Amino acid sequence: MNTEYFFWEGQPVMFNLGEVTLPFPISIPGLILAAVLFLAAPWFLLKRNGDDAGSKKKRRKRKHDAASDDKPEELTGLQTVGLLIGSLVFGQLLFLILPGPSIQQFGPILIRWYGVLFAAAFLTGYFIGRKLFIDAGKDVALADKLLMYIIVATVVGARLGHVIFYDFDYYIRNIHEVLFIWQGGLASHGATVGILIALWLYVRNHRGITFFWLGDRLAIPAILGGAFIRVGNFFNSEIVGLPTDVSWAVIFARVDMLPRHPTMLYEALICIIIFVILFVLYRYHKTRPPEGLLSGVFMIILFGSRFFIEYTKVEQAAFTETWMIGMGQLLSIPFIIFGIWILWTRLKKNHEPAQKAGAE
């Protein structure tokens, strides 16, 4: 073994909690269905109640009152708990009839570094996002609900991104394994798409909040979460780089004995740098940055750097190995263009009122 390079043989498991057997099987598709119902039902119920409450005139008055109070209609705490229990029960009862993968035995329960860091990404993101909502004078309950949107969107988007863009040929022949997220296979580009869709749905259901305003507040905690997840990849010895002789190369003993680029750490470092940039911009504008500024900077720097880091990374999609650019680079281009478009259109729009005010 060449001792010139950093030798990494760390295990992905933090500790083992042993084996646990449940008294009855829990359907995995049933849990997913329950999550979808829990997120979608409040919108349907509140919309239906609004439609049944009276005339168009009354609805317009309620809409005006709600907008002026900046407080969207919400279910009570008891209703939310009832909805959660009902969604879980319905999901499990439905898949007692329909076949599907289920869980009855956990064991041994392995607490992995990746899982802990993945959870830490959401926890730190939640507390940072909560503070940003407070800075803007928004109800912290809005941040609480946003967390559920983001968790579901991240996991579902990341999984579908991997299935569709990186290993579609395998999963189209093994469609049931699409739900087996514990086997690995999450794509950051898919997670980004999922989060953007979640933001759009969230904004539709909450008056007084715009898409880009929310995107700016989410960019800061999201990029820090990205750093946590990439460190988790390091513990798993995954998303490794190409062989190299640079002095900071790492030998991933669980992969092979070749010194390689620690590409996951490159991306973690970029995430930390972006976090600092976004936070400085946020503070420079006294917690009121122009709408779209943080979102645009986030998209351009993150995916622009990702495009170049891909040159040091082992290609994740085998069918693109002969392409001029890899799948990760190809998927990064639309996000870079989107970021440029955000800065061009949103900042131009924000600048026009200032010019008119100066002319007057």
C-alpha positions in Angstrom: 0.0 0.0 0.0 1.3 3.5 -0.9 1.3 5.5 2.3 1.7 8.7 0.4 -2.1 9.0 0.1 -4.9 9.2 2.6 -6.2 5.7 3.3 -9.9 5.4 4.0 -11.4 2.2 5.2 -14.2 3.7 7.4 -17.3 1.7 7.8 -20.7 3.1 6.8 -22.4 1.7 10.0 -22.2 3.8 13.2 -23.6 1.0 15.4 -25.9 -2.0 15.4 -29.2 -2.0 17.4 -30.0 -5.6 16.9 -33.1 -7.3 15.5 -36.8 -6.2 16.0 -39.9 -8.2 14.9 -43.2 -6.4 14.3 -46.5 -8.0 15.4 -47.8 -7.5 11.8 -46.3 -6.5 8.4 -46.3 -2.9 7.4 -46.8 -2.2 3.7 -44.2 0.0 2.1 -46.5 1.2 -0.7 -49.1 1.8 2.0 -46.7 4.2 3.8 -46.0 6.1 0.6 -49.7 6.3 -0.2 -50.3 7.6 3.4 -47.7 10.3 2.9 -49.3 11.4 -0.4 -52.8 11.5 1.2 -51.6 13.4 4.2 -50.0 16.1 2.0 -52.9 16.3 -0.5 -55.9 16.0 1.7 -55.7 19.4 3.5 -55.7 21.3 0.2 -58.7 19.3 -1.0 -60.7 19.6 2.2 -60.1 23.3 2.7 -60.9 24.0 -1.0 -64.1 22.0 -0.7 -65.1 23.8 2.4 -64.5 27.1 0.8 -66.7 26.1 -2.2 -69.5 24.9 0.0 -69.5 27.9 2.3 -71.5 30.4 0.3 -71.7 32.6 -2.7 -68.9 33.9 -4.8 -69.2 37.2 -3.0 -68.5 35.6 0.3 -65.6 33.6 -1.1 -64.1 36.8 -2.5 -64.5 38.5 0.9 -62.9 35.5 2.7 -60.0 35.6 0.2 -59.5 39.3 0.8 -59.6 38.9 4.5 -57.2 36.0 4.4 -54.8 37.9 2.2 -54.9 40.9 4.4 -54.2 38.9 7.5 -51.4 36.9 5.7 -52.7 33.8 7.5 -53.7 30.9 5.2 -56.5 28.6 6.2 -55.2 25.7 8.2 -56.5 22.5 9.7 -56.5 22.4 13.5 -53.9 20.3 15.4 -56.5 17.6 16.2 -57.7 17.5 12.6 -54.1 17.1 11.5 -53.5 14.2 13.9 -56.7 12.5 12.7 -55.7 12.9 9.1 -52.3 11.4 9.7 -53.8 8.4 11.5 -56.5 8.0 8.9 -54.0 8.1 6.0 -51.8 5.5 7.7 -54.7 3.2 8.4 -56.2 3.6 4.8 -52.8 2.9 3.2 -52.3 -0.3 5.2 -55.8 -1.6 4.7 -55.6 -1.0 0.9 -52.4 -3.0 0.5 -53.8 -5.8 2.5 -55.6 -6.6 -0.7 -53.0 -5.4 -3.2 -49.7 -7.2 -3.3 -46.6 -5.2 -2.5 -43.4 -5.3 -0.5 -43.8 -5.0 3.3 -41.7 -4.8 6.4 -42.2 -7.2 9.3 -38.7 -7.6 10.7 -36.1 -5.0 11.3 -32.9 -6.6 11.9 -30.3 -6.1 12.6 -31.0 -2.3 12.8 -27.9 -0.6 11.5 -27.5 3.1 12.2 -25.5 4.3 9.2 -23.5 7.5 8.9 -25.3 8.4 5.7 -28.8 8.1 7.3 -27.7 10.2 10.3 -26.2 12.9 8.1 -29.3 12.8 5.8 -31.5 13.4 8.8 -29.1 16.1 10.1 -29.5 17.8 6.7 -33.3 18.1 7.3 -33.0 19.1 10.9 -30.5 21.8 10.4 -32.4 23.0 7.4 -35.6 23.1 9.4 -34.1 25.3 12.1 -32.4 27.6 9.7 -35.5 27.9 7.5 -37.6 28.6 10.6 -35.3 31.5 11.5 -35.6 32.9 8.0 -39.4 32.8 8.2 -39.2 34.6 11.6 -36.9 37.2 10.0 -39.6 37.8 7.4 -42.4 38.1 10.0 -44.0 34.9 8.8 -45.8 32.4 11.0 -43.4 29.6 11.9 -46.3 27.1 11.3 -45.7 27.7 7.6 -42.1 26.5 8.0 -43.4 23.4 9.9 -45.6 22.5 7.0 -43.0 23.2 4.4 -40.7 20.6 6.0 -43.1 17.8 5.1 -43.3 19.0 1.5 -39.5 19.1 1.3 -38.9 15.7 2.8 -41.3 13.9 0.5 -40.2 15.8 -2.5 -36.5 15.2 -1.9 -36.8 11.4 -1.4 -39.3 10.8 -4.2 -37.5 13.2 -6.6 -34.1 11.8 -5.8 -35.2 8.2 -6.3 -37.1 8.8 -9.5 -34.1 10.9 -10.8 -31.8 7.9 -10.3 -34.3 5.4 -11.8 -35.1 7.5 -14.9 -31.7 9.0 -15.7 -29.1 6.6 -14.4 -30.5 3.0 -14.4 -33.7 3.0 -16.3 -33.0 -0.2 -18.2 -32.7 -2.1 -15.0 -35.7 -0.7 -13.2 -38.0 -1.0 -16.2 -37.4 -4.8 -15.9 -37.6 -4.8 -12.1 -40.3 -2.2 -11.6 -41.0 -3.4 -8.0 -37.5 -2.3 -6.9 -38.2 1.3 -7.6 -39.5 1.6 -4.0 -36.4 -0.1 -2.5 -34.7 3.1 -1.6 -32.7 1.4 1.2 -30.7 -0.4 -1.5 -29.3 3.0 -2.5 -29.7 5.1 -5.6 -30.6 8.8 -5.1 -29.9 11.5 -7.6 -29.4 15.1 -6.6 -30.7 16.5 -9.9 -34.0 14.6 -9.3 -34.2 15.9 -5.7 -33.8 19.4 -7.1 -36.7 18.9 -9.5 -38.8 17.4 -6.8 -38.2 20.3 -4.5 -39.0 22.8 -7.2 -42.4 21.1 -7.8 -43.0 21.0 -4.0 -42.3 24.8 -3.8 -44.9 25.4 -6.6 -47.5 23.2 -4.8 -46.8 24.9 -1.5 -47.1 28.4 -2.9 -50.4 27.5 -4.6 -51.8 26.6 -1.2 -50.4 29.5 0.8 -51.3 33.0 0.0 -48.9 35.8 0.5 -45.8 33.7 -0.4 -44.3 33.8 -3.9 -42.2 31.0 -5.6 -39.0 32.9 -5.7 -39.3 34.4 -2.2 -39.7 30.9 -0.9 -36.9 29.6 -3.1 -34.5 32.2 -1.7 -35.3 31.1 1.8 -34.9 27.5 1.0 -31.6 27.9 -0.9 -29.6 28.7 2.3 -30.6 25.6 4.4 -30.7 23.3 1.3 -27.1 23.9 0.3 -25.9 23.2 3.8 -27.9 20.0 3.7 -26.1 19.1 0.5 -22.8 19.3 2.3 -24.0 16.9 5.0 -25.2 14.4 2.4 -21.9 14.4 0.5 -20.0 13.7 3.7 -22.4 10.8 4.1 -21.3 9.6 0.6 -17.7 9.7 1.8 -18.5 7.4 4.7 -20.2 5.1 2.2 -17.2 5.2 -0.1 -19.5 6.0 -3.0 -19.6 8.5 -5.8 -15.8 8.1 -6.0 -13.5 9.9 -8.4 -11.2 8.7 -11.1 -7.7 7.4 -10.3 -5.2 10.2 -9.9 -1.8 11.0 -8.5 -2.6 14.4 -6.8 -1.3 14.7 -3.3 -4.7 14.9 -1.7 -6.0 11.7 -3.4 -7.8 9.1 -1.3 -7.5 5.3 -1.4 -11.0 4.0 -0.7 -10.2 0.5 0.6 -13.8 -0.7 0.3 -13.6 0.1 -3.5 -10.0 -0.8 -4.5 -6.5 0.2 -3.7 -6.1 3.0 -6.3 -5.7 6.6 -5.2 -8.8 8.5 -6.4 -10.2 12.0 -6.4 -12.5 12.4 -3.3 -15.2 14.0 -5.5 -17.9 13.8 -2.9 -15.7 16.0 -0.6 -15.1 18.4 -3.5 -18.9 18.8 -3.7 -19.2 19.1 0.1 -16.7 21.9 0.1 -18.5 23.7 -2.8 -21.7 23.5 -0.8 -20.1 25.1 2.2 -18.7 27.9 0.1 -22.1 28.5 -1.5 -23.7 28.5 1.9 -21.3 31.3 3.0 -22.0 33.3 -0.2 -25.7 33.1 0.2 -25.6 33.9 3.9 -23.5 37.0 3.2 -25.9 38.1 0.5 -28.8 37.6 2.8 -27.2 39.7 5.6 -25.9 42.3 3.1 -29.5 43.0 2.0 -30.7 43.1 5.7 -32.6 39.8 5.4 -34.6 41.2 2.5 -32.7 40.2 -0.7 -34.3 40.9 -4.1 -36.5 38.0 -5.0 -34.6 35.5 -7.1 -31.1 36.6 -6.1 -30.3 33.7 -3.8 -32.1 31.1 -6.0 -30.2 32.2 -9.1 -26.8 32.3 -7.4 -27.6 28.9 -5.9 -28.4 27.3 -9.2 -25.5 28.8 -11.2 -22.7 28.1 -8.7 -23.9 24.7 -7.5 -24.6 23.2 -10.9 -21.8 25.1 -12.7 -19.3 23.6 -10.2 -21.0 20.2 -10.5 -20.5 20.3 -14.3 -16.7 20.6 -13.9 -16.4 18.3 -10.9 -18.0 15.6 -13.0 -14.7 15.4 -15.0 -13.0 14.0 -11.9 -15.8 11.5 -11.1 -16.5 7.9 -12.2 -19.4 8.0 -14.5 -22.6 6.9 -12.7 -24.6 6.0 -15.8 -22.8 3.2 -17.7 -24.5 3.9 -21.0 -23.0 7.5 -21.1 -19.4 6.4 -20.8 -18.8 7.0 -24.5 -20.6 10.4 -24.6 -18.7 13.7 -24.8 -20.2 14.7 -21.5 -21.6 12.5 -18.7 -25.2 12.3 -17.4 -24.4 14.5 -14.4 -23.1 17.2 -16.7 -26.0 16.9 -19.1 -28.5 17.3 -16.3 -26.7 20.2 -14.8 -27.0 22.4 -17.9 -30.8 23.1 -17.6 -30.3 24.2 -14.0 -27.5 26.5 -14.9 -29.6 28.1 -17.6 -32.5 28.3 -15.2 -30.3 30.1 -12.7 -29.2 32.6 -15.3 -32.8 33.2 -16.3 -33.8 33.8 -12.7 -31.1 36.5 -12.2 -31.8 38.1 -15.6 -35.5 38.3 -15.3 -36.1 38.7 -11.5 -33.3 41.2 -10.8 -34.3 43.2 -13.9 -37.9 43.3 -12.6 -36.8 44.3 -9.2 -34.6 47.1 -10.7 -37.4 48.7 -12.8 -39.4 50.0 -9.8 -36.3 51.6 -8.4 -35.5 53.4 -11.7 -39.1 54.7 -11.9 -38.9 56.0 -8.4 -35.7 57.7 -9.1 -37.1 59.3 -12.3 -40.1 60.7 -10.3 
